[in-house]
Every structure is written in C-alpha cells, then in structure tokens.
Amino acid sequence: MRSLKYLGRLLKELGQYAWQNKAWWLIPLVLILLAFGILMGVTQTTLPFIYTMF
C-alpha cells in the first residue's frame, strides 16, 4: 500500500512537470509504461503454464 502512495506522488510530479514544461509527449509514454507494468504483473502468474505447453 505504501508503494502505491509513492507511485501516486511520482505520477503527480510527472504530470506537473509535463504541464509546466509543455512536454506533452511524456504523458503517453508514462501511460504506456504503466499499462505494460500492469500487464506484466497480471500475467506473471500465468506465464509458467504457457511455457510448459510449448
């Protein structure tokens, strides 16, 4: 739970940085990385079963 607090703070600071410096390209990059991280976390338990099938 503590790491979610830090993640929220990090995302807030990245948003403020992008807003102040008009670095709009940073927002989609962060969103893609977050989606990839969530996908890795969700599929972490199913991957060993896939490897044994092949």
N, CA, C and O atoms as a Tripos MOL2 file, in Angstrom:
@<TRIPOS>MOLECULE
protein
  216   215    54     0     0
PROTEIN
NO_CHARGES

@<TRIPOS>ATOM
      1 N           0.8220   -1.1850    0.0000 N.3       1 MET1
      2 CA          0.0000    0.0000    0.0000 C.3       1 MET1
      3 C           0.8710    1.2560    0.0000 C.2       1 MET1
      4 O           0.5220    2.2870   -0.5750 O.2       1 MET1
      5 N           1.9900    1.1290    0.6530 N.am      2 ARG2
      6 CA          2.9020    2.2640    0.7450 C.3       2 ARG2
      7 C           3.4860    2.6200   -0.6200 C.2       2 ARG2
      8 O           3.6940    3.7920   -0.9310 O.2       2 ARG2
      9 N           3.7480    1.5960   -1.4270 N.am      3 SER3
     10 CA          4.3230    1.8590   -2.7440 C.3       3 SER3
     11 C           3.3130    2.5480   -3.6640 C.2       3 SER3
     12 O           3.7070    3.3080   -4.5490 O.2       3 SER3
     13 N           2.0170    2.2910   -3.4650 N.am      4 LEU4
     14 CA          1.0060    2.9740   -4.2670 C.3       4 LEU4
     15 C           0.9860    4.4660   -3.9570 C.2       4 LEU4
     16 O           0.7250    5.2860   -4.8380 O.2       4 LEU4
     17 N           1.2620    4.8130   -2.7090 N.am      5 LYS5
     18 CA          1.3220    6.2220   -2.3330 C.3       5 LYS5
     19 C           2.4740    6.9090   -3.0600 C.2       5 LYS5
     20 O           2.3310    8.0250   -3.5610 O.2       5 LYS5
     21 N           3.6120    6.2290   -3.1080 N.am      6 TYR6
     22 CA          4.7620    6.7980   -3.7960 C.3       6 TYR6
     23 C           4.5420    6.8480   -5.3060 C.2       6 TYR6
     24 O           4.9820    7.7860   -5.9710 O.2       6 TYR6
     25 N           3.8670    5.8460   -5.8410 N.am      7 LEU7
     26 CA          3.5640    5.8470   -7.2690 C.3       7 LEU7
     27 C           2.6340    7.0060   -7.6170 C.2       7 LEU7
     28 O           2.8240    7.6740   -8.6330 O.2       7 LEU7
     29 N           1.6450    7.2400   -6.7850 N.am      8 GLY8
     30 CA          0.7400    8.3660   -6.9970 C.3       8 GLY8
     31 C           1.4660    9.6980   -6.9550 C.2       8 GLY8
     32 O           1.2000   10.5840   -7.7670 O.2       8 GLY8
     33 N           2.3840    9.8370   -6.0070 N.am      9 ARG9
     34 CA          3.1590   11.0770   -5.9000 C.3       9 ARG9
     35 C           4.0460   11.2640   -7.1290 C.2       9 ARG9
     36 O           4.1800   12.3720   -7.6480 O.2       9 ARG9
     37 N           4.6530   10.1630   -7.5900 N.am     10 LEU10
     38 CA          5.5120   10.2330   -8.7690 C.3      10 LEU10
     39 C           4.7120   10.6400  -10.0020 C.2      10 LEU10
     40 O           5.1570   11.4820  -10.7820 O.2      10 LEU10
     41 N           3.5330   10.0460  -10.1800 N.am     11 LEU11
     42 CA          2.7010   10.3910  -11.3310 C.3      11 LEU11
     43 C           2.2420   11.8500  -11.2680 C.2      11 LEU11
     44 O           2.1670   12.5270  -12.2930 O.2      11 LEU11
     45 N           1.9400   12.3230  -10.0750 N.am     12 LYS12
     46 CA          1.5350   13.7210   -9.9100 C.3      12 LYS12
     47 C           2.6770   14.6620  -10.2900 C.2      12 LYS12
     48 O           2.4620   15.6580  -10.9810 O.2      12 LYS12
     49 N           3.8890   14.3440   -9.8370 N.am     13 GLU13
     50 CA          5.0340   15.1890  -10.1640 C.3      13 GLU13
     51 C           5.3620   15.1450  -11.6530 C.2      13 GLU13
     52 O           5.7350   16.1640  -12.2340 O.2      13 GLU13
     53 N           5.2260   13.9730  -12.2770 N.am     14 LEU14
     54 CA          5.4540   13.8920  -13.7240 C.3      14 LEU14
     55 C           4.4110   14.7000  -14.4890 C.2      14 LEU14
     56 O           4.7320   15.3430  -15.4890 O.2      14 LEU14
     57 N           3.1730   14.6680  -14.0240 N.am     15 GLY15
     58 CA          2.1290   15.4700  -14.6500 C.3      15 GLY15
     59 C           2.3900   16.9590  -14.5290 C.2      15 GLY15
     60 O           2.1820   17.7150  -15.4780 O.2      15 GLY15
     61 N           2.8460   17.3760  -13.3530 N.am     16 GLN16
     62 CA          3.1670   18.7910  -13.1590 C.3      16 GLN16
     63 C           4.3470   19.2140  -14.0200 C.2      16 GLN16
     64 O           4.3570   20.3130  -14.5750 O.2      16 GLN16
     65 N           5.3340   18.3430  -14.1300 N.am     17 TYR17
     66 CA          6.4940   18.6430  -14.9720 C.3      17 TYR17
     67 C           6.0690   18.7890  -16.4360 C.2      17 TYR17
     68 O           6.4820   19.7230  -17.1230 O.2      17 TYR17
     69 N           5.2390   17.8530  -16.9000 N.am     18 ALA18
     70 CA          4.7870   17.9090  -18.2960 C.3      18 ALA18
     71 C           3.9620   19.1700  -18.5400 C.2      18 ALA18
     72 O           4.0600   19.7750  -19.6070 O.2      18 ALA18
     73 N           3.1570   19.5670  -17.5680 N.am     19 TRP19
     74 CA          2.3100   20.7470  -17.7230 C.3      19 TRP19
     75 C           3.1480   22.0260  -17.7550 C.2      19 TRP19
     76 O           2.9150   22.9040  -18.5850 O.2      19 TRP19
     77 N           4.1170   22.1250  -16.8540 N.am     20 GLN20
     78 CA          4.9230   23.3420  -16.7670 C.3      20 GLN20
     79 C           5.8710   23.4950  -17.9500 C.2      20 GLN20
     80 O           6.0820   24.6070  -18.4340 O.2      20 GLN20
     81 N           6.4400   22.3940  -18.4160 N.am     21 ASN21
     82 CA          7.4290   22.4610  -19.4920 C.3      21 ASN21
     83 C           6.8510   22.1280  -20.8650 C.2      21 ASN21
     84 O           7.5780   22.0370  -21.8540 O.2      21 ASN21
     85 N           5.5460   21.9500  -20.9070 N.am     22 LYS22
     86 CA          4.8420   21.6160  -22.1540 C.3      22 LYS22
     87 C           5.4620   20.3990  -22.8400 C.2      22 LYS22
     88 O           5.6370   20.3710  -24.0580 O.2      22 LYS22
     89 N           5.7860   19.3990  -22.0280 N.am     23 ALA23
     90 CA          6.3430   18.1430  -22.5340 C.3      23 ALA23
     91 C           5.2010   17.1440  -22.6730 C.2      23 ALA23
     92 O           5.1330   16.1610  -21.9360 O.2      23 ALA23
     93 N           4.3070   17.4000  -23.6190 N.am     24 TRP24
     94 CA          3.1020   16.5750  -23.7800 C.3      24 TRP24
     95 C           3.4340   15.1640  -24.2470 C.2      24 TRP24
     96 O           2.6350   14.2480  -24.0520 O.2      24 TRP24
     97 N           4.5900   14.9730  -24.8560 N.am     25 TRP25
     98 CA          4.9790   13.6450  -25.3070 C.3      25 TRP25
     99 C           5.2490   12.7130  -24.1300 C.2      25 TRP25
    100 O           5.2420   11.4920  -24.2880 O.2      25 TRP25
    101 N           5.4850   13.2850  -22.9560 N.am     26 LEU26
    102 CA          5.8050   12.4840  -21.7840 C.3      26 LEU26
    103 C           4.5870   11.7360  -21.2450 C.2      26 LEU26
    104 O           4.7310   10.6390  -20.7050 O.2      26 LEU26
    105 N           3.4100   12.3010  -21.3790 N.am     27 ILE27
    106 CA          2.2040   11.6920  -20.8140 C.3      27 ILE27
    107 C           1.8710   10.3580  -21.4810 C.2      27 ILE27
    108 O           1.6530    9.3830  -20.7620 O.2      27 ILE27
    109 N           1.8180   10.2530  -22.8170 N.am     28 PRO28
    110 CA          1.5480    8.9390  -23.4140 C.3      28 PRO28
    111 C           2.6340    7.9100  -23.1140 C.2      28 PRO28
    112 O           2.3460    6.7210  -22.9730 O.2      28 PRO28
    113 N           3.8700    8.3620  -23.0190 N.am     29 LEU29
    114 CA          4.9660    7.4480  -22.7060 C.3      29 LEU29
    115 C           4.7800    6.8410  -21.3170 C.2      29 LEU29
    116 O           4.9510    5.6360  -21.1350 O.2      29 LEU29
    117 N           4.4350    7.6660  -20.3490 N.am     30 VAL30
    118 CA          4.2160    7.1830  -18.9900 C.3      30 VAL30
    119 C           3.0050    6.2490  -18.9470 C.2      30 VAL30
    120 O           3.0440    5.2240  -18.2670 O.2      30 VAL30
    121 N           1.9530    6.5830  -19.6480 N.am     31 LEU31
    122 CA          0.7670    5.7260  -19.6620 C.3      31 LEU31
    123 C           1.0560    4.3620  -20.2830 C.2      31 LEU31
    124 O           0.5680    3.3430  -19.7950 O.2      31 LEU31
    125 N           1.8400    4.3370  -21.3470 N.am     32 ILE32
    126 CA          2.2010    3.0660  -21.9810 C.3      32 ILE32
    127 C           3.0650    2.2310  -21.0400 C.2      32 ILE32
    128 O           2.8680    1.0210  -20.9330 O.2      32 ILE32
    129 N           4.0080    2.8550  -20.3680 N.am     33 LEU33
    130 CA          4.8460    2.1280  -19.4210 C.3      33 LEU33
    131 C           4.0360    1.5950  -18.2410 C.2      33 LEU33
    132 O           4.2850    0.4820  -17.7760 O.2      33 LEU33
    133 N           3.0780    2.3670  -17.7540 N.am     34 LEU34
    134 CA          2.2140    1.8890  -16.6800 C.3      34 LEU34
    135 C           1.3680    0.7100  -17.1370 C.2      34 LEU34
    136 O           1.2280   -0.2740  -16.4100 O.2      34 LEU34
    137 N           0.8060    0.8010  -18.3290 N.am     35 ALA35
    138 CA         -0.0020   -0.3010  -18.8560 C.3      35 ALA35
    139 C           0.8410   -1.5600  -19.0210 C.2      35 ALA35
    140 O           0.3830   -2.6620  -18.7180 O.2      35 ALA35
    141 N           2.0570   -1.3990  -19.4950 N.am     36 PHE36
    142 CA          2.9470   -2.5420  -19.6570 C.3      36 PHE36
    143 C           3.3010   -3.1540  -18.3000 C.2      36 PHE36
    144 O           3.3510   -4.3770  -18.1680 O.2      36 PHE36
    145 N           3.5420   -2.3280  -17.3110 N.am     37 GLY37
    146 CA          3.8400   -2.8260  -15.9660 C.3      37 GLY37
    147 C           2.6670   -3.5670  -15.3520 C.2      37 GLY37
    148 O           2.8490   -4.6070  -14.7190 O.2      37 GLY37
    149 N           1.4620   -3.0380  -15.5350 N.am     38 ILE38
    150 CA          0.2700   -3.7150  -15.0270 C.3      38 ILE38
    151 C           0.0710   -5.0400  -15.7470 C.2      38 ILE38
    152 O          -0.2620   -6.0450  -15.1190 O.2      38 ILE38
    153 N           0.2720   -5.0470  -17.0520 N.am     39 LEU39
    154 CA          0.1400   -6.2790  -17.8290 C.3      39 LEU39
    155 C           1.1440   -7.3270  -17.3690 C.2      39 LEU39
    156 O           0.8030   -8.5070  -17.2800 O.2      39 LEU39
    157 N           2.3620   -6.9210  -17.0790 N.am     40 MET40
    158 CA          3.3720   -7.8620  -16.5910 C.3      40 MET40
    159 C           2.9840   -8.4120  -15.2250 C.2      40 MET40
    160 O           3.1860   -9.5950  -14.9510 O.2      40 MET40
    161 N           2.4350   -7.5690  -14.3770 N.am     41 GLY41
    162 CA          2.0270   -8.0210  -13.0520 C.3      41 GLY41
    163 C           0.8590   -8.9940  -13.1030 C.2      41 GLY41
    164 O           0.8100   -9.9540  -12.3340 O.2      41 GLY41
    165 N          -0.0790   -8.7440  -14.0090 N.am     42 VAL42
    166 CA         -1.2480   -9.6180  -14.1210 C.3      42 VAL42
    167 C          -0.8690  -10.9570  -14.7360 C.2      42 VAL42
    168 O          -1.3560  -11.9960  -14.2920 O.2      42 VAL42
    169 N          -0.0220  -10.9510  -15.7360 N.am     43 THR43
    170 CA          0.3100  -12.1910  -16.4340 C.3      43 THR43
    171 C           1.4530  -12.9590  -15.7790 C.2      43 THR43
    172 O           1.8330  -14.0260  -16.2610 O.2      43 THR43
    173 N           1.9900  -12.4470  -14.7150 N.am     44 GLN44
    174 CA          3.1290  -13.0970  -14.0650 C.3      44 GLN44
    175 C           2.7710  -14.4900  -13.5660 C.2      44 GLN44
    176 O           3.6220  -15.3800  -13.5760 O.2      44 GLN44
    177 N           1.5580  -14.6950  -13.1400 N.am     45 THR45
    178 CA          1.1650  -15.9970  -12.6180 C.3      45 THR45
    179 C           0.7960  -16.9790  -13.7150 C.2      45 THR45
    180 O           0.8270  -18.1870  -13.4810 O.2      45 THR45
    181 N           0.4510  -16.5080  -14.8940 N.am     46 THR46
    182 CA          0.0210  -17.4220  -15.9500 C.3      46 THR46
    183 C           1.1470  -17.8210  -16.8900 C.2      46 THR46
    184 O           1.0180  -18.8140  -17.6050 O.2      46 THR46
    185 N           2.2350  -17.0840  -16.9090 N.am     47 LEU47
    186 CA          3.3090  -17.3850  -17.8530 C.3      47 LEU47
    187 C           3.9680  -18.7430  -17.6530 C.2      47 LEU47
    188 O           4.2690  -19.3920  -18.6540 O.2      47 LEU47
    189 N           4.2150  -19.2200  -16.4400 N.am     48 PRO48
    190 CA          4.8420  -20.5380  -16.3170 C.3      48 PRO48
    191 C           4.0240  -21.6520  -16.9690 C.2      48 PRO48
    192 O           4.5880  -22.6070  -17.5020 O.2      48 PRO48
    193 N           2.7080  -21.5310  -16.9270 N.am     49 PHE49
    194 CA          1.8630  -22.5500  -17.5380 C.3      49 PHE49
    195 C           1.9550  -22.5090  -19.0590 C.2      49 PHE49
    196 O           1.8790  -23.5500  -19.7120 O.2      49 PHE49
    197 N           2.1160  -21.3330  -19.6190 N.am     50 ILE50
    198 CA          2.2440  -21.2050  -21.0660 C.3      50 ILE50
    199 C           3.5630  -21.8000  -21.5320 C.2      50 ILE50
    200 O           3.6110  -22.4570  -22.5720 O.2      50 ILE50
    201 N           4.6380  -21.5780  -20.7730 N.am     51 TYR51
    202 CA          5.9420  -22.1040  -21.1810 C.3      51 TYR51
    203 C           5.9550  -23.6300  -21.1650 C.2      51 TYR51
    204 O           6.6300  -24.2420  -21.9930 O.2      51 TYR51
    205 N           5.2320  -24.2540  -20.2480 N.am     52 THR52
    206 CA          5.2400  -25.7150  -20.1910 C.3      52 THR52
    207 C           4.4430  -26.3250  -21.3350 C.2      52 THR52
    208 O           4.6520  -27.4890  -21.6760 O.2      52 THR52
    209 N           3.5420  -25.5680  -21.9280 N.am     53 MET53
    210 CA          2.7540  -26.1050  -23.0460 C.3      53 MET53
    211 C           3.6000  -26.2230  -24.3070 C.2      53 MET53
    212 O           3.3200  -27.0730  -25.1520 O.2      53 MET53
    213 N           4.6140  -25.4030  -24.4510 N.am     54 PHE54
    214 CA          5.4300  -25.4300  -25.6560 C.3      54 PHE54
    215 C           6.7360  -26.0870  -25.3440 C.2      54 PHE54
    216 O           7.5870  -26.2180  -26.2240 O.2      54 PHE54
@<TRIPOS>BOND
     1     1     2 1
     2     2     3 1
     3     3     4 2
     4     3     5 am
     5     5     6 1
     6     6     7 1
     7     7     8 2
     8     7     9 am
     9     9    10 1
    10    10    11 1
    11    11    12 2
    12    11    13 am
    13    13    14 1
    14    14    15 1
    15    15    16 2
    16    15    17 am
    17    17    18 1
    18    18    19 1
    19    19    20 2
    20    19    21 am
    21    21    22 1
    22    22    23 1
    23    23    24 2
    24    23    25 am
    25    25    26 1
    26    26    27 1
    27    27    28 2
    28    27    29 am
    29    29    30 1
    30    30    31 1
    31    31    32 2
    32    31    33 am
    33    33    34 1
    34    34    35 1
    35    35    36 2
    36    35    37 am
    37    37    38 1
    38    38    39 1
    39    39    40 2
    40    39    41 am
    41    41    42 1
    42    42    43 1
    43    43    44 2
    44    43    45 am
    45    45    46 1
    46    46    47 1
    47    47    48 2
    48    47    49 am
    49    49    50 1
    50    50    51 1
    51    51    52 2
    52    51    53 am
    53    53    54 1
    54    54    55 1
    55    55    56 2
    56    55    57 am
    57    57    58 1
    58    58    59 1
    59    59    60 2
    60    59    61 am
    61    61    62 1
    62    62    63 1
    63    63    64 2
    64    63    65 am
    65    65    66 1
    66    66    67 1
    67    67    68 2
    68    67    69 am
    69    69    70 1
    70    70    71 1
    71    71    72 2
    72    71    73 am
    73    73    74 1
    74    74    75 1
    75    75    76 2
    76    75    77 am
    77    77    78 1
    78    78    79 1
    79    79    80 2
    80    79    81 am
    81    81    82 1
    82    82    83 1
    83    83    84 2
    84    83    85 am
    85    85    86 1
    86    86    87 1
    87    87    88 2
    88    87    89 am
    89    89    90 1
    90    90    91 1
    91    91    92 2
    92    91    93 am
    93    93    94 1
    94    94    95 1
    95    95    96 2
    96    95    97 am
    97    97    98 1
    98    98    99 1
    99    99   100 2
   100    99   101 am
   101   101   102 1
   102   102   103 1
   103   103   104 2
   104   103   105 am
   105   105   106 1
   106   106   107 1
   107   107   108 2
   108   107   109 am
   109   109   110 1
   110   110   111 1
   111   111   112 2
   112   111   113 am
   113   113   114 1
   114   114   115 1
   115   115   116 2
   116   115   117 am
   117   117   118 1
   118   118   119 1
   119   119   120 2
   120   119   121 am
   121   121   122 1
   122   122   123 1
   123   123   124 2
   124   123   125 am
   125   125   126 1
   126   126   127 1
   127   127   128 2
   128   127   129 am
   129   129   130 1
   130   130   131 1
   131   131   132 2
   132   131   133 am
   133   133   134 1
   134   134   135 1
   135   135   136 2
   136   135   137 am
   137   137   138 1
   138   138   139 1
   139   139   140 2
   140   139   141 am
   141   141   142 1
   142   142   143 1
   143   143   144 2
   144   143   145 am
   145   145   146 1
   146   146   147 1
   147   147   148 2
   148   147   149 am
   149   149   150 1
   150   150   151 1
   151   151   152 2
   152   151   153 am
   153   153   154 1
   154   154   155 1
   155   155   156 2
   156   155   157 am
   157   157   158 1
   158   158   159 1
   159   159   160 2
   160   159   161 am
   161   161   162 1
   162   162   163 1
   163   163   164 2
   164   163   165 am
   165   165   166 1
   166   166   167 1
   167   167   168 2
   168   167   169 am
   169   169   170 1
   170   170   171 1
   171   171   172 2
   172   171   173 am
   173   173   174 1
   174   174   175 1
   175   175   176 2
   176   175   177 am
   177   177   178 1
   178   178   179 1
   179   179   180 2
   180   179   181 am
   181   181   182 1
   182   182   183 1
   183   183   184 2
   184   183   185 am
   185   185   186 1
   186   186   187 1
   187   187   188 2
   188   187   189 am
   189   189   190 1
   190   190   191 1
   191   191   192 2
   192   191   193 am
   193   193   194 1
   194   194   195 1
   195   195   196 2
   196   195   197 am
   197   197   198 1
   198   198   199 1
   199   199   200 2
   200   199   201 am
   201   201   202 1
   202   202   203 1
   203   203   204 2
   204   203   205 am
   205   205   206 1
   206   206   207 1
   207   207   208 2
   208   207   209 am
   209   209   210 1
   210   210   211 1
   211   211   212 2
   212   211   213 am
   213   213   214 1
   214   214   215 1
   215   215   216 2
@<TRIPOS>SUBSTRUCTURE
     1 MET1         2 RESIDUE 1 A MET
     2 ARG2         6 RESIDUE 1 A ARG
     3 SER3        10 RESIDUE 1 A SER
     4 LEU4        14 RESIDUE 1 A LEU
     5 LYS5        18 RESIDUE 1 A LYS
     6 TYR6        22 RESIDUE 1 A TYR
     7 LEU7        26 RESIDUE 1 A LEU
     8 GLY8        30 RESIDUE 1 A GLY
     9 ARG9        34 RESIDUE 1 A ARG
    10 LEU10       38 RESIDUE 1 A LEU
    11 LEU11       42 RESIDUE 1 A LEU
    12 LYS12       46 RESIDUE 1 A LYS
    13 GLU13       50 RESIDUE 1 A GLU
    14 LEU14       54 RESIDUE 1 A LEU
    15 GLY15       58 RESIDUE 1 A GLY
    16 GLN16       62 RESIDUE 1 A GLN
    17 TYR17       66 RESIDUE 1 A TYR
    18 ALA18       70 RESIDUE 1 A ALA
    19 TRP19       74 RESIDUE 1 A TRP
    20 GLN20       78 RESIDUE 1 A GLN
    21 ASN21       82 RESIDUE 1 A ASN
    22 LYS22       86 RESIDUE 1 A LYS
    23 ALA23       90 RESIDUE 1 A ALA
    24 TRP24       94 RESIDUE 1 A TRP
    25 TRP25       98 RESIDUE 1 A TRP
    26 LEU26      102 RESIDUE 1 A LEU
    27 ILE27      106 RESIDUE 1 A ILE
    28 PRO28      110 RESIDUE 1 A PRO
    29 LEU29      114 RESIDUE 1 A LEU
    30 VAL30      118 RESIDUE 1 A VAL
    31 LEU31      122 RESIDUE 1 A LEU
    32 ILE32      126 RESIDUE 1 A ILE
    33 LEU33      130 RESIDUE 1 A LEU
    34 LEU34      134 RESIDUE 1 A LEU
    35 ALA35      138 RESIDUE 1 A ALA
    36 PHE36      142 RESIDUE 1 A PHE
    37 GLY37      146 RESIDUE 1 A GLY
    38 ILE38      150 RESIDUE 1 A ILE
    39 LEU39      154 RESIDUE 1 A LEU
    40 MET40      158 RESIDUE 1 A MET
    41 GLY41      162 RESIDUE 1 A GLY
    42 VAL42      166 RESIDUE 1 A VAL
    43 THR43      170 RESIDUE 1 A THR
    44 GLN44      174 RESIDUE 1 A GLN
    45 THR45      178 RESIDUE 1 A THR
    46 THR46      182 RESIDUE 1 A THR
    47 LEU47      186 RESIDUE 1 A LEU
    48 PRO48      190 RESIDUE 1 A PRO
    49 PHE49      194 RESIDUE 1 A PHE
    50 ILE50      198 RESIDUE 1 A ILE
    51 TYR51      202 RESIDUE 1 A TYR
    52 THR52      206 RESIDUE 1 A THR
    53 MET53      210 RESIDUE 1 A MET
    54 PHE54      214 RESIDUE 1 A PHE
